[in-house]
Amino acid sequence: MFGPVATPEIQIARVTDPEPRVINYALAAWRELFAPRTNNPTIPIDLAAFRKVYCAAHSGACFLVAQVPPSHRQIERQEKGKVVGILAFLPYSPRFKDNAGALRPELLWSNTKTIEVVRLYVSAEYRGQQIAQKLIGRLVEEAKDEQAEMMYLHTHPFLPGAEQLWRKMGWSVVSRDEDAWESIHMTRRI
């Protein structure tokens, strides 16, 4: 187990160019958390089409990166700092259905611009330094800039501390699934 790594100050930035270091970090996080839990792990669509989804103008999406500032040597080599966390949002797309196959009404927000928060991950050795909270705070500001009115996310009990973190940051539980994933659906008004 790693102890927290003290850093001078973590930089939070919006990704506007699909840098391999950012995409590789996001893929590694996804593989760690979700690939072992599925029978047929395929790369998520948003990561496979990163440029189109997150970097295109007026996409309604945002991808944030938390990074350790680059050292003087890295700056001289025109390198970026080390990625230590990520968080993103996409336009919300209703897709959750009830047992009868109908869209679940508690997860529909008519006439409300809703974004879906995805991909929160902070490297284990950097946890406990408020990086997730800083990412979330910045993401809320980015969502306001997109004129979003509602933020939706779903998390899972197998992600330690996730529900508590989101509650602490202002999200409320809307519903809980009783399937293999045990998704916890949460929202926050902006």
N, C-alpha and C positions, 0 to 999 in steps of 0.2 A: 504494500500500500504506500502510496506517495503522500508526503506531507505537502501543504501548500507552498508554492514557489512565490516568494516575494518579488514583485516587479515594480519598477518606478511608476509607471502609469500605463494602463491599457488604453489603446486607441480603438475607438469604435468608428467604422466607416461603412458607407454604402458601397456595395460592389457595382461598378458600372462597366466592367470588362471581365469576361470569364477567365480569370487567372487560374492556371492549373493547380497552384497550391491551395486555392480556396475550394475548387471543385473536388480535389483529392481529399481534402480534410472532410468535406461534407459527405463524400462517399464512404470514407473510413468510419465516420460517426454512424451513418446509416447501417453499414455492415455490422458494426459492434452491437447496436441496439435492436435491429429488426431482422436482419438476414437470418440469424439462427432460429427465428420464430416462425418462419414461413417455409412451406415445402418447395416453392419455386421462386427463389429470390431473384428478381429482375431489378435492374437499376430503375429507381423512381423516375417517372416521366419528367418532372421538373428539373431533376439533376441531369438527365440525358440531354435535355434541350435547354440547358442553362442560359445560353445567350438569348434565345428567343423568349424564354419565360421571364428572366430577371433583368436582362440588360436592354431590352428593346424599349424605346421611348413610348410612353403612354400605355405600358403593359398592365398597369394597376398592381404590379408586384414589386417587392423590395427584398433585397438580400443584404444582411449586415454581417460584418466580420469584426471580431475583437482580435486585436493583435498586439504583441509586445513590440514596442518601438524598435526599429532597426538600430544596430550598433553603428558606430562611425565607420567601421570596416565595411559593413553591409551597404551603407549609404555610398561609400566610395565605389563599390561594385554595382551600384544602382539596384540593389536587392531590397525587397520588402521585409517587414518584420515577420515574426513567427505567429501563425494563426493559432489562437487558443480558445476561440468560441465563435459560434454562428447563430443566427436567427433570421427568419424570413417571414414574409406574408405573400399570399396570392389572393386574387379575387375568389370569394367563396362560391362554390358550386354545389348546390343541394344534391346529395346523392345517397343519403342514409334513408333506408326504407324499413317499414315495419314488417311484421310477419305476413301481412296480406300483399306486400309488394308496393304499397303506397309510400310516397315520401312522408317522413315523420314530421308532423306539424310543429312540434316543439323545436325543430331545427330549420324552420323556414321563417324568413324575415322579409315579408313583402314590402316593397317600396322603401327598403332600408339598405343603403350601401354597406355591404358586409365584406370584410376581408377574413381570410383564414390564416392564422398564425401557425407556422410550421418550422421544423428543423432546429429547435433550441438544443444546443449542445455546448458544453464547456469541458475542456480537457481536464481529466481527473486531478492533475497536479496543480491546476489553477482554480479549483473550486474553493469556495469559502472566502472569496475576495470581492463579492458583489458584482462579478462580471455578468452573470445572468440578469440581475436587476438592471444593470446599466444597458445591456442589450435591449431588454424589454422597454425601458424608458425611452430609448432612442426610437424603437420600433413604433411605439405609440405616437411619437411626434411625426414620424414618416407617414403613419396611417392618417393622422389629421391633415397632413399636406395633401393626401389623396382624397380628402373629403369623405373618408369612411365614417360611418356612424356606429357601426357595431363590429366588434372583433370576436371571432369564433376560434376555438381550438378544441382538439381532443387530445387527451393524454391517457396514460395507462398505469395501473397499479405496479407493474414491474419496473417502472422508472422511479427510483427512490426519491422521495421528496418533491416530485413534480406537482402533484395536486396542491400541496401546501404552499409551494412557491407561487403558483398561479393565483391561489386565493389571497395570499399576502399582497400580490400586485394588483388586486381589484377584480379578479374574475370570479364568477359564480357558477356553480354546477347547475346545468340545465337537465341532464339525464345521465344515466349510467346504463351501459349495455351489459347483458348477461350472456355474452358469447365467449369464445376463446380469447379474444383480445381484451375484453372487459373495458372497453373505451369509456372514458369519463368526458362528457361533452360539457364545455364551459364557454361562457360569453362575458364580454365586458362592453358596456356602452362607452362611446368616446364623448 
